[in-house]
Amino acid sequence: MSPVLPTPRSAIVTGAGSGIGRACAQALVADGWQVAFVGRRREALDESMAGCGVGAERAIAVPTDVGDPASVAALFDTVKARFGRVDLVFNNAGVSSMSALLEDLPFEQWQASVAANLTGTFLCTQQAFRMMKAQTPQGGRIINNGSISAHAPRPNSVAYTATKHAVTGITKTASLDGRKYGIAVGQIDIGNVASDMTAKMVGGVPQADGSIKPEPRMAMHSVVSTFMTMAGLPLDSNILNVTVMASAMPFVGRG
């Protein structure tokens, strides 16, 4: 039987200063959760929380470098001190590096992608395991933001694609290793949600055949509603992997 979790439930959302992270963190607050808004820039986090209309007892900003072990440990210490426990971690923070040919990709850009997309996901998952294992009632949920690139690459995206494939490895392994602690781990793979990051798709982006073509995008609500379905499941149930995408984007089939 799934444990009865306390109310309100507590969540950590990384990359909450904009885009998907901001929208999902705000949706959790609206649903009654206590939420730690996590990101590099406090100003962006404050802007995200301002849209919630709740006080500090329900939403806190925790500036964090998810690629740094000490910074991530401090994040979880802060959440434990403020909320007492963590019931959900959304590993959403990441960077995209799709602008350079593979042979020209600077090593520093590769390292930045690995730190944000892969190491950050691992460090937050590790700290979540430690906290969820020790708390009473035991357990919780972790949702990793993968990508359509976790299944198929885009041109000139070796760092982003490699790290998102690796995130899938973390998801599957953590799902297995979390069973004994009542920790459910799943992954949401997103394709072409309307945001500042995908604005260039309207004008056209490189395709596998070398052409430049515009791509359809979907509303942010589609991602948020999928995420909230995953977040709201009892811990005896898990969506291991789900893909939510613009219906006509060039992913299924040959373009």
Number of C-alpha atoms within 10 A of each C-alpha: 6 10 14 10 16 11 9 15 19 27 27 29 25 29 28 31 27 19 17 25 24 25 18 24 32 24 19 24 22 13 13 13 20 27 29 31 28 29 25 17 16 16 12 20 23 17 15 21 25 13 11 16 11 14 10 12 10 19 27 22 23 24 23 21 20 29 23 15 17 12 16 21 17 15 23 21 15 15 20 15 10 17 19 13 25 23 26 25 23 27 28 27 26 23 17 15 16 17 11 15 12 13 8 9 17 11 10 9 15 16 13 18 25 22 21 22 29 25 21 24 27 22 21 25 23 16 18 25 21 13 21 23 18 13 15 13 15 17 28 30 27 28 25 25 25 29 25 20 20 20 14 11 18 16 17 19 18 21 23 25 26 18 24 27 19 18 24 24 13 20 25 16 12 20 21 13 15 20 13 11 15 21 25 27 29 24 27 24 20 21 23 23 22 20 15 9 13 14 13 12 17 13 10 14 16 16 15 13 8 9 9 13 13 14 19 18 20 19 13 16 15 14 22 20 13 15 22 15 10 23 23 14 13 16 20 12 11 18 15 17 17 15 15 18 21 18 13 13 15 14 17 9 5 6 10
